[in-house]
């Protein structure tokens, strides 16, 4: 069943379009920055973008920072929201279950498909933006950050200003990719749960996005600071800490823990609801 | 093959299916009839484990449902509330996905299975067009092909003739008959009563969630004990058979007589021309219309003082001769028949 779901995912033109858009946005930004050499000053605009001019190999991180706030969650919410509700909407859910495909199996296969999409999306963005970064900004610029040490084996500078070797940079980017994938899995789990509740995939996707927007609002609200640490988007940007020297693990660990709880809770809810639901679509 | 005991389904306060006890035997071609909204589809969904019963038991292929769903459903082919498909994919691609999703059936024989199923439903020549471009009839055939992929022992079909033209309906009927003769039990719901009459061996009629009749079709269509006579000179027939003619409509007379042959001899001996003479049988349509209420898709104005004059007295379980609770038998029905 997992293979069937992956085939379905791959044979949907819409999914490829969304991946192309995800990869295209950072390329577009890179072209503008490279042509004008006008990067936003540090602290403004997408994170890390100001450092890109000095080092193209840091661009994957900047690209992830560009797609993370809006594009990536939307894509994941659409895929997750479509998973069960889309089958119900097309009328295939009843035929799949009568095939028979066990409800738990179907849900698992859908979850794996969502995970596959998230990983593909994040890795593709990282890879295409790495290529873009190298092509447009070069790979061996001078590390010119306050306190940075100029040396031949230094490929980039960390946010803290010290140099990072290419191998270490690759590891850190991989870490960031993994962290973002886990964060998006939290979105996917919420969307998957909503997808079992409604027969409208659009409704499920929008519901998941509404949850994220609510979370964003509460995170920035001082009077809601008591619950802010438990919001799903609270630690979304914690992966930037992978690019500090030394790596700041505190928020990364918390972010992973929060996402793990969201994934567990919403998957359990999705399973409990779907397994006992009357299929009337 | 299918046994339900006091099967009941409640959606909130709405009683969709009420104490239905079906009995479909192996080898039956069972027609499941009833007005729109009478609970047919809900029963079918419960048989397939899609909707959970509020109370009552279901046995399909001798095993309890939905507990034995994985084993049972692998031997059941189904078409529920119209065919569905992934519209952006071709018919073959759809069958590949559906075949791969289910248990059993090796990958190597998949191609053969799919081509066989397409052959059976008359779609062997389809190209790679997306299903979105299919006609309703083609989609119906594709849905049926999906139901036939695993050579099921039992076919549960909801309105299988939907969207087919007369020739297509004939082909479906021939296919059902052939499958049935090869040992497949067929359970189908339909509005098309003539279809059911021509195909089925047994019928169950459901109205407002209650099974009001379950009987062999042959028993239902047994002669009523009256004879239909058509004559160019109906006046003389009426005169010759004074007292026995129960109903006259133009040149058509309905005569209470036990033996058609004797009646014919009597009329011929009297020199009366007889164009047609046959024992009266109840049609399934008469039976269904006399037993069931208006479908749930018809919504009449509530009968108040102002509306009373125009409203039809069709509502209410207490009106009409069919008011008896539970199941009626063929004998009850045939004696009260009126034309």
Interface residues (C-beta under 8 A of the other chain):
Chain A: X1 X3 X4 X7 X8 X11 X12 X13 X90 X91 X92 X94 X95 X96 X97 X98 X99 X100 X101 X102 X276 X278 X279 X280
Chain B: X11 X45 X48 X49 X50 X51 X52 X69 X70 X73 X74 X76 X78 X80 X81 X82 X83 X84 X85 X86 X87 X88 X89 X93 X97 X98 X100 X101 X102 X103 X143 X146
